[in-house]
């Protein structure tokens, strides 16, 4: 408990400078504000993750994985929806349209290209060279992410994200939450806790809920106060440093907003619950690939004061295409419900190549678009090979995720013989 309280105090103290700047209107320059507000968003993300993690004993494991993923990514939502809202206010052709798309695609690709491989490497190092195996129940996450990734190609073909897309993607996320309700976690061990919030379980139940509510409230205040100035400070920092604003928003902002989610997943791995950790990041990807993408035209419409869609120009269309292709390749690697070291390294290497080339060609728009297209087709080619090789696995995955009956505990049921053999 002492350690937990110390961490909470540190997180709150880290956010105080940003809150003070916002309340007083003081400024310390673009770079200083980017650091201060970015640190505040990072600390808020940790407060949210601790509150959600502490709820794990009181909510079904399958559902809590989805809740943790959604809650820990709220800082990402705040920044991206701010850009979309400003795009609506500024009107067609605004740079904010590009910023909204950049932040969304960067967050998605960073999660898969860095977050997933990082978990595998840690698990491999701690587990004596073993691959990270998911449970049969994780087929639900993989199947719904596959559905969202396939729908992303519909958006690519349309070159815009509409309110109809929001309705479809929100319904897909709702179906996913309904499917995982009541399902136990991958390891199903309720006696282990992955992080410092385990201390809350020593408190009376009402006190636990009070603390969790307080953590969430404080974090939301910090995020609401910091999202706008952080987003604007990044734009000014890019201009001040002579850096490409698009790339700065695409890669720097997600680093701060995604760090809590990845950290929570790492804690799961360290606690011996690697499947829960990867499952949380897959769920994180689902809610970003459904709710976050779908809410962009909603925020833009609110800003514009009328029903509007988020347009994707040639650059944004290829960024979205590359993000969808990376997602499909990552899912092809997960068809066997395991992610080995070489698969993780392939994800990381391809991600590293795309980031390096993006910075190398940052001043050549035509070459950048051509590079994005080439990389996307490489991802799709590799994914096609894996889907062909593992075609039967794909059918089994869909059957397990969508058609198998649920046990009394709510998890996808196994045949009686299989349970008896265990």
N, C-alpha and C positions, 0 to 999 in steps of 0.2 A: 504494500500500500504506500509506503514512503517513497519507493521508486516511482510508482505511478503518479503520485502527487507532484513529485519533483518534475517529471516530464510534462505534466499539465502546466505547471508554473512556467517552465521554460518556453513552452509553445505560446502561452499567452503573452509573456514578456517579449517574445520575438515579434508579435503582432502590434504591440503598443506604439512603436514609432510610426507605423503606417496609419493607425487610427488617429494619432495625434496630428499628423500632417493633414489628414482628411478633415478633422474637426476644426482645426485652426486655419486651414487654407495655406499653410506654409509650403514652400517649395524648396527643394535642394538640388534641382537639376534633373535632367531626364535620366541619367544613369543611376543617380542615387534613388530616385523614385522607383525606377524599375526594380532595383535590388530590394528596397524596403517593402513595396507592395507585393513583390513576388515572394518574399520571405513570409509575409503575412498570409498569403494564400496557401503556401506550403504548410504553415503551422495549422491553419484552419482545416486543411485536409487531414492532418494527423488527429486532430480533435474529433473530427467526424468518424474517422476509421476506428478510434478507440471506443466511441460510443456504440457504433454498429457491432463491433467485435464483442463487446460486453453483452449484447443482446442475444448472443449465439445460444445460450442455455435456455432461453425463453421462447425461441422461435425455431421452427423446424430447420434442420441443417440445410436442406436443399434451398429453402426460401431465403435463409440468412445469407447464403453465398450470393444470391441475386441482389439482396438488399445492401450488403457490404459493397458490392461492385458499383451499385447505383450511387450510394452515398459518398463513397470515396472519390467519385469522379465529378461531384458537384462543382468543384472549382473550375474544371474544364468547361462545364456547361455555362457557368457565369461569364467567363471570358468570351467564349464563342457566341453566345446569344447576345452579348453586348455589341459585338461587331455586326451581327445580323440586324439588330435593332437600329444601329446607326446607319447601316446601309439603306434601310427603309426610309429613314428621315432624310438622308442625303439625296436619294433618288437614283435612277438608273445610271450606270457608268461610274458610280462611286467606288473609290478604292476599298471602302469597307466591305464591299461584296467579295473582293479578292481576299481580304483579311479573314473573313468568316470561313471561306472555303479552305484557306491555307491552314488555319488553326485546327479545323476538323480533320483534314486529311493527315496533317502532321501527327496529331494525337493518335489516330488509328494506326498509322504505320509505325510509330515509335513503340506502341504497346506490343505489337507483334514482332517487330524487328529487334527489339532490345529486351522487353519485359519477359516474353516467353523463353527466349534462349537463356536469359540470366537465371531463371528458375531451374532449368534443366542442368546448367553447368554447376550450380550450387548443389543440387540433388546428386548429380554424378560424382562430385568431389566428396560429398559426405557419405554416399551410399556404396562406395567401392566400385564405381564404374557402371552402375545400373541405369537403365533408361527410366524416364519418369512415366509410370503407368497410371492411366486414369482408370476409374471404376466403370462398370457397366452402366451405372446410373448417370455418368457424365455424358453418355450418348445424347441426352436431352440438350445439353449446352451446345454440343458439336452440331447436332441436327438443326437447331434453330439459328445458329450462326451461319450455317450453310444456306439456309433459306434467305436470311438477310443479305448475304453476300451475292446470291444469285439475283435478288431483286435490285441490287446496286447496279447491275448491268443494264437494267431497264432505265434507270436514271441516266446512265451514261449515254444511252441511245437518244434520250429526250433532250439532253443538254440543259436541263433545269430540274429544280426540286420544287414541287408544288405542294399545296395544302392537301391534295389527294394522296400524295406520297406520305405526308404526315399521318393521315388517317390509316393508311395501310401498314406503315411501319409501327405506329403506336399499337395497332391491333395485334401485330406480330409479337411485340414485346409483351402485351397483355396475355397472349396465349402462352408465351414462354413462362411467365410468372405463375400462371394457373397450373401449368404442367409440373413445375418443380415444387409447388406447395406441398408441404408435408413430407417431402423426400428427405431421407437422412443424408448426411455428408458422405464424402467418398470413403473416409476411413471409419466414420460413425463412432469415433471415440469422443464422448462428451466430457471426459475427465481431463483432457488436455486442452490447454489454451495456448494459442500461438504468440500472444504478446502481453504487454504490460497491463492491459485492461482486465486480465484475469483477477487482479486484486479486487475488482468490484464485486466479484462473486462471493466474497467473504462478508459482504454487507447485507442487511435485511433487504428483502425484495423491493419494498417501497423506496428505500434509499437508493437502491440500484437504478430504478427507473427515474428517480429524481436527478441523479448524477448524469445519466445518459441524456436526459432531456436538456440539462444545463449545458453539457458539452455540445450538443447539436445546436442549441440556441446561440451560444457564444460563437461557434464556428460560422453559422449563417450570417451573423452580424459582421464578422470579419470579412467574409467573402463579399457580401453586398457592399461593404464600404471600400473594398480594395479592387474589385474587378474592373470598374471603369478607369480609375487612375492607372492601374497596372497596364491595361490594354493601350491606353493613350501614351503612357511613358515608353512603352516598347517601340511605338511608331516614331516618337521623337528621338529615341536612342539610336534607332537605325539611321535616321537622317543625320544625326550628330556625328556618328562614327563612319558615315559613308557606306554603311552596309545595306544589303538588299533587305528592305522592310518585309517583303513577302517571306523570305527565308527565315528572318529573325522571328516572325510571328509563327511560322510553321514549326520551328524546332525549339525555340527558347521557352515560349509559353507552355507548351505541353510538358516540358521537363519539370516545371514547377507543379503543374496541376496533376500530373500522373504519378509523381513520386510517392505520395501516400498510398495509392492503390498497389503499386509495385512493392513497396515496403511491407505492407500487410501480407501480400502473397509470399514474400521471402520469409516472413516470420512463420507462416504455415509450413514452409519447407523445412526450416530449421527445427520446428517442433515435431518433425517426423510426419507431417501431413501434406506431403508434396502434391498429391492429387487435388486436395482442397485448394492449395495455392494456385495451381494452374487452372483449376475450375473457376476460381474467382476472377482470374484475368480473362478467361474465355467469356465469362459472364459480363465482365467490364466491356469487352469488345462488342458483345451483343447490344448492350444498352447504348453504346456510342454509335453503333452501326444502324440502330433503329431510332431511338428517341432523339439523340443529339442531331442526327442528320435530318430527321423529320421536323424537328422544332425550329430549324433555321428559317424556313419560309414563314412559319408562324410568327417568330420574333420580327422578321422583316416586315410582315403585314401590319403588325402592331405599330412599328416605327413609321410606316408609310400611311397608316390610317385607312388602308383599304386592302382587299385581298390581293396578294402579290406572290410571285414565285421567285426563287433565288436562281438567277441565270448562271450558267457555267460556260465561259468563253473557251477558246481553244486551249489555253493553258490550264484553266480549272477543270475542263473536261478530261484532259489527259491526266491531271493529278488524281481525279476521282477514279479514272480507269485504272491507274496504277495501284491505287489503294484497294480497289475491288479485286484486282488480279493477285496482289500479295495475300489478301485474305483467303482467296480460293486455294492458293498454293499451300498456305499454312494448314488449311482444313484437310487438304489431300494428305498431308503428313500425319494428320491425327485420325485418319480413318481406322487405324488399328488400335485406337484409343491408347496410344503411347507416343512419346516424343523422345527420341534418342539423341545422343550427343551430336552425331553427324547431321541430323535433321536440324537441330538447334543452330549449329554452326552455319548451315546453309542459309537459314533465315537471317542470321546476323550478318553474314558476308554480303548477301544480296542487298540488305538494308544499307550496309556501309557503302556499297558501290553507288547506290542511288543518291545518298546524301553527298558523297564526295563529288559526283558528277553535277549535282544541282548547284553546288558552290563553285565548281570549276566553270560552268557555263552560265553563271548568274547574270551576266550582262549580254547574253545572246539568247533572246527569247525563242527564236526559231529552232536553234540547236537544242535548247532545253526541252521544247515540246517533242522534238524527234527522239531525244534520249528517253523521255518518259514513256513514249509509245513503245520503243524497242524493249525497255525493261519490262513493261507490262506484258508484252507478248512472250518474253522469256518466262515470266512467272506462269502464264497460261499454258505454255508448252510443257513445262515441267509438271504442272497440275494435271494436264490431260494424260500424261504418261502414268502418273500415280493413280488416277481414277480408273484407267483401263486395267492396270495391274491389280487393283484392289476393288474391282467392280462388285464382287460378292460381299465384300466388307461394307460397301456403301448401302446395299440393300439391307444387310443385317443391322446397320446403324439406324436406318430409318424405321425398321420394324421395332427395334428396341426402344427408340425414343418416343415413337408415336402410337404404337399399336399394342405393346405388351401391357397386360393388366398390372394394376398396382397392388402391392401387398398392403396389409393393414397399416403398416407404417407409412405408406404413401409412396414407396420407391417402386421403380419398375421391377416387376416380379420375375424371378427365374423359374424355369421348369422345376417340378418337384424332384426329379432325379438329380438335377444339378445341386439342389440344396441338400439332398440326402448324401451326396458324395462328399460334400464339404464336411 
